[in-house]
Amino acid sequence: MFVGQERPRRKLNYLYSNWKKSGIFPNSIFVAPRGCGKTAFATTLCQSMSEYKPSKTFVAKTCSGYKNLTEFINSVIMQDVHNNECAMLLDECHLLPVDVQTMFLTALAPNANHRNTYSYDEYDVDFDFRQHTFVFATTEPHKMLMPLMDRLERIDLQEYQPKHLSKIIKRTLVNATFEKDLLDEISSVLRGNPRQAVRMAEFIRGHLISKKKKKFTKKDWDELSLNLDILPLGLTHNEYKVMEKLEGSTGMSLTCLATKLKMTPASVRQDLELYLQSMDLMEIKTGSGRLLTKLGHEYLEEHGAEITK
């Protein structure tokens, strides 16, 4: 089902096989950047448990809406855990309030009996690891309580390579064919993100349907790129503007760059600079500030006229 991720898949297959024999799957946390498949992996794991053992209900919760422990206990624990058997996915778990994370410190504490009891008001809730499996997923593990992270089996998803993204597109478009080496060019604009690969496949599907054809050519890709405003390497126009502002500069402060872009320093640092740095198009030097790399200058030289025309 999944492309790439050989190491995480091998680990999960091993743990899942052991669970089918022992009845215990370690409470786990999936960690990956947005769009890299952590929710899909966690969902597939929990659904597989429920299919293998129908009494174990799959429950998925997004953690952004819970304000405090009382709300979480009443709407999640008492409804889905207490006197029930479940495989529960807690997505974006770094958004859980601190008191909820603290509750899990007690509930998920490892011990030889594989169970704990958590008391809240008049309720005593049993957390039996033979009946309850908790699977967390997050993009920001540093916002989790470290003692809770220590109680969870961490599963880090690997970086997706262009060949993996090409394979995702091919899997999504089973009846389409591509001109030689074209998938490599398409994959180069997907920013290493499998979610974007699926989205791009749907754009290509729509294009082929509109043209009543099955083969996607370089001419088709040029037309699609123009209409969707796709820049080389998948840069956004604001990221490209950062490079434009830095061209010719021997170093620029964040405040100065943000002023030129008419944006806040935080938005520049947290939204625009990260991908440019990851692609080695810009760098930040102590004492000099922000400046283009050799690759950044080459990018502007090769693509600048086409982008700005």
PyMOL commands that set and color helices and strands:
alter all, ss='L'
color gray80, all
select helices_A, chain A and resi 6-22+38-52+63-65+69-81+93-95+98-107+141-143+146-150+162-172+182-187+194-211+218-228+232-234+237-246+254-261+265-278+294-308
alter helices_A, ss='H'
color red, helices_A
select strands_A, chain A and resi 28-31+57-62+86-91+115-120+123-128+132-138+153-156+177-178+215-216+282-285+289-292
alter strands_A, ss='S'
color yellow, strands_A
deselect
rebuild
show_as cartoon
